[in-house]
Amino acid sequence: MAAMQRKDGFAGEKQITVPGYILEKFTGNMPFNSSLYITHIGFYPKAQFHFREREKGCDDFILIYCLEGKGHYSTSIGNFELTANQFCILPPNQFHNYQADLNDPWTIYWVHFSSSKLKEFEQEYELERFIKPTNFLFSQKVLDTWSEMYISLAQEGYPKESVCYANFCLYHFISFFIFPGNRQKLLKETQTEDPLARSIAFMKANIHKQLSVEEIAKEFHYSPSHYTALFKKKTGLSPIDYFIRMKIYYACQLLTQRELIIKEIADKIGYDDPYYFSRIFKKVTGKSPAQYKSTA
């Protein structure tokens, strides 16, 4: 199923509304599947003039994560501004409106989600604290998890395994936001205790560059041969093969989430030659960049 396009759609926008009959099929009379599930999901880049108002709210929780720019929203408890690296969770069945800032429109990832036990879910995890803008430490894992949910739901015909997989990912996605202290603690411990994990974080931070094994190993006080042996033992790949795959997976996200030409995407992951980038992309994914974009 292709992503729906709004009449006032934004370039690069992605949106899926899960049909009611699909929700009923996979959540009705199925207690586990109905405990938490996605009803709508979307991505709006630079969403100029984006506006929504619901006098009585809607049946779902709405999580809005602002990646860039800013927006404004109102609820029964006040008026707020949502800026880059902040999120909010709007409760179900309550008045709200929200809109992109006119001068610096937001780029947002959003998910409507529901549960057969809305009140219990809200109270157990104290979701009311997130009605106000909440600061959020950026992590590529958050965007990766959103992409997994979106791509799973975009499968034609909504096969059961794809819908269920997306909803399982939803647990992970929401946990990033409602347990931020735990996530930051784990990140800190990983970076402190595991030099290989730190080297992977170094690769991510330098995904726009061409790095050699020598450069990465030197950063973490390893010899190239020792670092390669340790890395391959842990991941099954050499450091450079891992780095290439990291670049290509990031390119996949750019292809599905932004209106960039192939050369621009190649530049963002450190390839000066778009033809060389296309060959590497096809070797890793089995498709050319153009083929991947057309089927995403």
ZIZIGI-V446140 format. One record per residue. N is the residue number from 1. RES is the residue in three letters. PSI is psi in whole degrees, -180 to 180 (* if undefined). NEAR is the number of other ideal C-beta (glycine too) atoms within 8 Angstrom. D_CENTER is the distance of its C-alpha to the mean C-alpha in Angstrom with 2 decimals. Layout:
BEGIN
n: [N,N]
res: [RES,RES]
psi: [PSI,PSI]
near: [NEAR,NEAR]
d_center: [D_CENTER,D_CENTER]
END
This chain:
BEGIN
n: [1,2,3,4,5,6,7,8,9,10,11,12,13,14,15,16,17,18,19,20,21,22,23,24,25,26,27,28,29,30,31,32,33,34,35,36,37,38,39,40,41,42,43,44,45,46,47,48,49,50,51,52,53,54,55,56,57,58,59,60,61,62,63,64,65,66,67,68,69,70,71,72,73,74,75,76,77,78,79,80,81,82,83,84,85,86,87,88,89,90,91,92,93,94,95,96,97,98,99,100,101,102,103,104,105,106,107,108,109,110,111,112,113,114,115,116,117,118,119,120,121,122,123,124,125,126,127,128,129,130,131,132,133,134,135,136,137,138,139,140,141,142,143,144,145,146,147,148,149,150,151,152,153,154,155,156,157,158,159,160,161,162,163,164,165,166,167,168,169,170,171,172,173,174,175,176,177,178,179,180,181,182,183,184,185,186,187,188,189,190,191,192,193,194,195,196,197,198,199,200,201,202,203,204,205,206,207,208,209,210,211,212,213,214,215,216,217,218,219,220,221,222,223,224,225,226,227,228,229,230,231,232,233,234,235,236,237,238,239,240,241,242,243,244,245,246,247,248,249,250,251,252,253,254,255,256,257,258,259,260,261,262,263,264,265,266,267,268,269,270,271,272,273,274,275,276,277,278,279,280,281,282,283,284,285,286,287,288,289,290,291,292,293,294,295,296]
res: [MET,ALA,ALA,MET,GLN,ARG,LYS,ASP,GLY,PHE,ALA,GLY,GLU,LYS,GLN,ILE,THR,VAL,PRO,GLY,TYR,ILE,LEU,GLU,LYS,PHE,THR,GLY,ASN,MET,PRO,PHE,ASN,SER,SER,LEU,TYR,ILE,THR,HIS,ILE,GLY,PHE,TYR,PRO,LYS,ALA,GLN,PHE,HIS,PHE,ARG,GLU,ARG,GLU,LYS,GLY,CYS,ASP,ASP,PHE,ILE,LEU,ILE,TYR,CYS,LEU,GLU,GLY,LYS,GLY,HIS,TYR,SER,THR,SER,ILE,GLY,ASN,PHE,GLU,LEU,THR,ALA,ASN,GLN,PHE,CYS,ILE,LEU,PRO,PRO,ASN,GLN,PHE,HIS,ASN,TYR,GLN,ALA,ASP,LEU,ASN,ASP,PRO,TRP,THR,ILE,TYR,TRP,VAL,HIS,PHE,SER,SER,SER,LYS,LEU,LYS,GLU,PHE,GLU,GLN,GLU,TYR,GLU,LEU,GLU,ARG,PHE,ILE,LYS,PRO,THR,ASN,PHE,LEU,PHE,SER,GLN,LYS,VAL,LEU,ASP,THR,TRP,SER,GLU,MET,TYR,ILE,SER,LEU,ALA,GLN,GLU,GLY,TYR,PRO,LYS,GLU,SER,VAL,CYS,TYR,ALA,ASN,PHE,CYS,LEU,TYR,HIS,PHE,ILE,SER,PHE,PHE,ILE,PHE,PRO,GLY,ASN,ARG,GLN,LYS,LEU,LEU,LYS,GLU,THR,GLN,THR,GLU,ASP,PRO,LEU,ALA,ARG,SER,ILE,ALA,PHE,MET,LYS,ALA,ASN,ILE,HIS,LYS,GLN,LEU,SER,VAL,GLU,GLU,ILE,ALA,LYS,GLU,PHE,HIS,TYR,SER,PRO,SER,HIS,TYR,THR,ALA,LEU,PHE,LYS,LYS,LYS,THR,GLY,LEU,SER,PRO,ILE,ASP,TYR,PHE,ILE,ARG,MET,LYS,ILE,TYR,TYR,ALA,CYS,GLN,LEU,LEU,THR,GLN,ARG,GLU,LEU,ILE,ILE,LYS,GLU,ILE,ALA,ASP,LYS,ILE,GLY,TYR,ASP,ASP,PRO,TYR,TYR,PHE,SER,ARG,ILE,PHE,LYS,LYS,VAL,THR,GLY,LYS,SER,PRO,ALA,GLN,TYR,LYS,SER,THR,ALA]
psi: [130,153,142,146,126,153,-33,35,152,146,126,2,145,137,136,133,119,122,148,-38,-29,-43,-44,-40,-41,-3,-31,131,22,87,-42,-46,-25,-3,-27,125,157,135,-35,151,144,169,123,108,132,58,69,134,12,129,139,141,132,110,-37,18,-155,180,-8,163,147,116,123,121,119,117,-39,161,-154,164,179,146,157,143,-176,-15,-1,-177,140,160,132,121,178,137,41,159,166,159,115,132,160,154,35,145,139,155,157,152,152,147,140,-35,-29,70,143,155,119,145,135,153,130,129,155,178,152,-12,66,-51,-44,-42,-44,-42,-41,-40,12,51,-18,-23,-16,7,-38,156,134,128,148,127,119,140,132,-26,-32,-48,-36,-43,-40,-44,-39,-42,-47,-49,-38,-42,-17,-1,134,129,-3,62,148,-46,-32,-43,-46,-39,-44,-41,-31,-40,-30,-39,-47,-45,-49,-35,-31,-36,-40,-10,55,-35,-42,-41,-44,-37,-45,-42,-44,-44,-40,-45,-31,-41,-21,98,-32,-39,-38,-35,-33,-41,-35,-41,-46,-42,-20,31,-18,2,166,113,144,163,-39,-42,-42,-47,-41,-37,-29,19,40,157,151,-41,-42,-43,-44,-43,-45,-42,-45,-35,-37,-40,-19,-1,156,159,-41,-39,-41,-44,-40,-45,-39,-44,-45,-39,-36,-40,-37,-43,-44,-37,-34,-18,-11,152,74,147,165,-42,-40,-40,-42,-43,-39,-21,19,19,118,-29,109,-27,-40,-43,-44,-38,-45,-42,-46,-35,-38,-43,-18,0,155,161,-42,-41,-42,-45,-39,-23,-4,*]
near: [9,4,10,7,7,8,4,5,7,12,7,9,14,10,13,13,7,11,7,5,6,10,12,8,7,12,10,8,2,8,6,5,10,10,10,10,14,13,11,12,12,11,13,14,11,11,13,8,9,12,8,8,6,9,5,6,11,8,6,10,13,11,12,15,12,16,10,7,13,11,16,11,14,10,11,4,5,6,5,11,7,15,9,8,9,12,13,14,12,13,11,10,7,10,10,13,10,12,11,13,11,6,4,6,14,17,11,12,11,13,14,12,13,11,11,7,7,10,6,8,12,12,7,6,7,7,11,7,7,11,10,9,10,11,6,10,8,7,9,8,7,12,10,10,12,13,11,11,15,14,10,12,15,10,10,3,5,11,7,7,6,11,14,10,10,14,12,8,12,14,9,9,13,11,9,12,14,8,8,11,6,7,12,9,8,8,9,8,8,10,10,6,5,8,7,9,9,11,14,10,9,11,14,9,6,8,12,7,6,4,8,7,11,7,8,15,14,8,8,11,4,10,6,9,6,9,15,12,8,10,14,11,6,7,7,4,9,9,15,8,8,13,11,10,10,12,12,13,9,12,15,11,11,11,13,10,10,7,4,9,5,11,7,8,14,15,10,12,13,9,11,4,7,9,6,9,15,12,8,11,14,10,6,9,9,4,9,8,13,7,8,13,9,6,6,9]
d_center: [19.31,18.18,15.79,18.08,19.29,20.62,24.12,23.11,19.90,18.09,17.85,14.63,13.74,12.10,13.19,14.42,17.00,18.03,21.85,24.02,26.01,23.03,22.13,25.82,26.16,23.53,23.87,27.49,29.88,27.21,26.82,24.08,21.83,22.57,21.66,17.99,16.40,14.18,16.38,14.27,10.71,10.03,9.06,12.19,12.93,16.13,17.01,20.70,22.82,20.02,21.86,21.97,24.73,25.51,28.87,28.35,24.59,23.05,23.03,19.45,17.51,15.10,12.19,11.53,9.47,11.28,10.12,13.56,16.88,17.94,18.96,21.48,21.84,24.74,25.31,28.57,28.45,28.06,26.43,23.48,21.61,17.86,17.16,14.61,12.83,13.98,12.97,15.34,15.92,18.68,21.08,22.47,25.82,26.18,26.72,23.97,23.32,20.77,20.85,19.59,21.97,24.55,24.84,21.33,19.00,15.53,12.24,10.08,7.08,9.21,10.33,14.04,15.08,18.62,21.04,24.69,25.37,23.74,26.23,26.26,22.50,22.58,25.60,24.64,21.53,23.04,20.28,22.75,22.17,18.75,20.41,21.11,18.62,17.30,16.47,13.33,13.27,10.45,8.96,7.28,6.90,4.49,2.00,4.56,4.95,3.29,5.11,7.76,8.41,8.77,10.83,12.82,13.81,14.74,17.48,20.88,22.80,20.17,21.61,21.78,20.05,16.94,16.85,17.64,15.06,12.26,14.00,14.39,10.68,10.70,13.11,11.02,8.05,10.91,12.79,10.71,11.95,15.36,16.47,15.63,19.08,18.75,15.54,17.34,20.47,19.06,17.60,21.00,22.98,21.19,21.74,25.30,26.46,24.91,25.73,23.98,20.63,21.49,22.28,18.91,17.39,20.10,19.06,15.48,17.15,19.55,17.56,19.44,22.72,24.97,25.76,28.63,29.11,31.81,29.63,26.96,29.72,31.72,28.92,29.10,32.86,33.00,35.18,33.33,34.95,34.26,30.60,30.15,31.94,29.88,26.55,27.61,28.91,25.62,23.22,25.70,24.99,26.64,24.76,24.86,23.76,20.74,20.05,20.50,18.07,15.43,16.29,16.25,12.84,11.54,13.94,12.54,9.21,11.64,13.84,11.66,10.03,13.09,16.82,18.03,21.08,21.37,23.35,20.81,18.06,20.77,21.69,18.25,18.42,22.11,24.01,26.89,27.95,25.67,27.95,27.54,23.74,24.07,26.33,24.06,21.06,23.35,24.72,21.39,19.86,23.17,22.36,22.91,20.14,21.77,21.94,18.29,17.32,19.92,18.74,14.94]
END
